[in-house]
Amino acid sequence: MKKLCDAVDRFCLKHPRFGIPNLMRFVVFITAAVFLLDSFSGGAASYMLNFDWALILRGELWRLVTWLFIPEYDRVIWMVVGMFFYYFIGSSIESAWGTAKFTLFYLTGAVLTVLFGCLAGLWTGYPLVTNIYLNNVLFLAFATLYPDALIRVYFVLPVKAKWLALFYVFLTFYDLIRMNTAAAMIMLPMTLPLLAAVWLAYAVFFWDRIRDILADIGFLTRHQRSPRTIQFKEAAKKQAEKARRQGYRHKCEVCGRTDADHPELSFRYCSRCAGYHCFCEDHIFNHEHFTS
């Protein structure tokens, strides 16, 4: 999983122009347009755009994409609130990650949803693809990046995003566990693959955060006590003290550029090198690893 996470970062660094700027603006506007058309057509617009495997096989290939714009709500007030909320969290994630990584995250979740939904259709008899779980994982991503952001529930009660995210995860598992046997046999084969799809996308893009959380609660104590980790932390302290004396925080081991001289550059530390070695965005994936 770590290699996939590193591959994502490598791709985004090498292709900064990849993606659609302000992606959530387009998603929200198109979804709002579909909602308005549904209001005047009795749901005909959503019927023409939803994921229907039989119609896709007949040539209606646009349904492979347009299911992303099916409105999640049927009341105007909740539709407006939902669209503003998704635009807010989507633009916040894009601001933190950049256009390339956010677009890749959204695209990965959408593609995996289609693939897992179609695979589930092999034993359910009919593929089910919906954007509900993809929208939910957007909030999970937002809460991971901005855990202390305040969300006003019903416009009144301020709650930190991290607690709402934990509550969402709890409710998801609770809804699955409390199903009776008959309902579970029908619903689980359809819902579990879709959940697995978006949570797999989340795990790939947030693997570093997940490892930190596991370490904090004691699941990675063995790793934290390893000689290499201890050496890395000691070297990090020495580097921080040296940086304070020299007037910069990061310096590339290859080209010698610093964050003080080039504030526009991104600097990262290589976990495969022995010790604590910093590299700029041009050399983080293009350098010989230190072995001692």
Salt bridges, closest charged atoms under 4 A:
ASP6 OD2 - LYS2 NZ 2.98
ASP9 OD1 - LYS101 NZ 3.10
ASP9 OD2 - ARG268 NH1 3.45
GLU60 OE1 - ARG63 NE 2.54
ASP148 OD1 - LYS160 NZ 3.70
ASP148 OD1 - LYS162 NZ 3.46
ASP175 OD1 - ARG178 NE 3.25
GLU253 OE2 - HIS277 ND1 3.09
GLU264 OE2 - HIS262 ND1 3.47
ASP282 OD2 - ARG257 NH2 2.77
